[in-house]
Amino acid sequence: MPADLRLSYKKLLERNKELTVLGTPAAIVQWDMETMMPPKAVELRSEQLALLNQVHHKMSTAPAVGKLLDAILKHPQYENLSPVEKRNVHLTKKNYEEQTKLPAKLVKAMAKQQVLTVNTWKKAKAQKNYAMFKPELDKLLLLNKQAADILMRVKETKTPYDALIDIYEPKMTTQAINAVFGKLQAGLEGFLEKIQNAKPQPDACVFGKKVSVEKQRKIADALMQSLGYVIPPSPDAAGRLDETEHPFTTGYYDDVRITTHYHTDNFASAVFSVLHETGHALYEQGLPQDWKFQPVDSPCSMGFHESQSRLYENIVGRSREFWTAVLPKIKAVAAPSLSSLELDCFVRAVNAVKPSKIRIESDEVTYNLHIIIRFQIEMELFAGKVGVDELPAVWNEKYKQLLGVTVENDSEGVMQDTHWASGLYGYFPTYALGNLYSGQIASCIQKEKPQWRNEVAQGNLSSVRKWLSNNIYNRGNLYDPEELIKKATKTRLKVEPFLVYLQEKYSQLYGL
């Protein structure tokens, strides 16, 4: 690389490192807000996060960044850069062009309003009072619509909502998602009817067993250990587990934190949220160390992020093989609460299929219908077809139509998720896309590592970890999701592998 090109590229990476170093404390401040912050600190926290976001935006849109990009892209030796170097330039340019069009005032206002809206959402959800939540949600939605209108022009998408989807799943569109979700819904609904008509149904009363929070913490420790996620007091810890209203993962490389929520009368809730969030954490911690502080050091997309969490939560975590190795450990640490649990009964219970009102408590078969509902509502929100006042009614109607359940209050309905209060519009589709990616990934692992399930039954997840590391983690953000799924599984995004996985698994469980 010529000296002048090398110097410009080096300076560009130095700026990216500064942005990353600034962004990681902001993530920890956000984590603290959800886990440790005293209630009265919310106003101060909104100012803190607003300022951090404003400073980050100012640094990422500095004219010097544009000059460096221009010098690199116009250099006669640009084409001789490596694929990683070109990708770093591309990702920086994309971010720069988008962020420079967003007014700093708007960025600050969005960050501040997000904190206030989440705080109000927590109170409103606890009181089952959507009217309390609605004014703050309305303000946040308006700000996000302003940003979406701007980003639509920058990204040259067909709709403002497409511009938001691109934040989480680059180059994905509502048109493409609609086509995929249409096939997915058609495949799920017929199969769901067969399962509901099967006899006998699994006995789910196992989850009525009372398990103390302290014992559930020990269960969580055993689960994280089985997946290879290390927390204190180990000196090698690069993560930690804490408690919050809505489970999530945040962090960077050597400091990736997860959260869960414990219910004494439903220990399975924490079990599967811990498996889910650990899947997220392992992806973040598994990114190439040589790429740290470069644009390619991030996961490919949130859809791929969700593929990792759903793979560990469901395809591995709800398998008979996994619990063959793990259930004895769980019973030991939770004794005597779970001493009577039997493997076959437990596996059938954790795979019971029953339409429900709560997304994070739903089964593998119906889960994607929850996502399709949210995707449809978000499209209507950003198309101006549905307003904040109408959200509860629209939500409840769709749940009745697609899942056949009646929502009794807005806390178990439109206020059940933190995403809209957090300004994460366009995120929900990535959950279902993640399921589809995970289906393709599992199918590919089965072909290349046919012994992997037998190994899992022995408590050995090395084949799974190695495949994911070689094909997903080590590629970071080198490719857009459409290209990465082709690289990893030798085929484009398809619905069929996931549906085949469900049909094979649940036909056996339900004797279909």
Secondary structure, 3 states (H helix, E strand, C coil): CCHHHHHHHHHHHHHHHHHHHHHHHHHHHHHHHHHCCCHHHHHHHHHHHHHHHHHHHHHHCCHHHHHHHHHHHCCCCHHHCCHHHHHHHHHHHHHHHHHHHCCHHHHHHHHHHHHHHHHHHHHHHHHCCHHHHHHHHHHHHHHHHHHHHHHHHHHCCCCHHHHHHHHHCCCCCHHHHHHHHHHHHHHHHHHHHHHHCCCCCCCHHHHHCCCCHHHHHHHHHHHHHHHCCCCCCCCCCCEEEEECCCCCEEEECCEEEEEECCCCCCHHHHHHHHHHHHHHHHHHHCCCHHHCCCHHHCCCCHHHHHHHHHHHHHHHCCCHHHHHHHHHHHHHHCCCCCCCCCHHHHHHHHCCCCCCCCHHHCCHHHHHHHHHHHHHHHHHHHCCCCCHHHHHHHHHHHHHHHHCCCCCCCCCCCCCCCCCCCCCCCCCHHHHHHHHHHHHHHHHHHHHCCCHHHHHHCCCCHHHHHHHHHHCHHHCCCCCHHHHHHHHHCCCCCCHHHHHHHHHHHHHHHCC
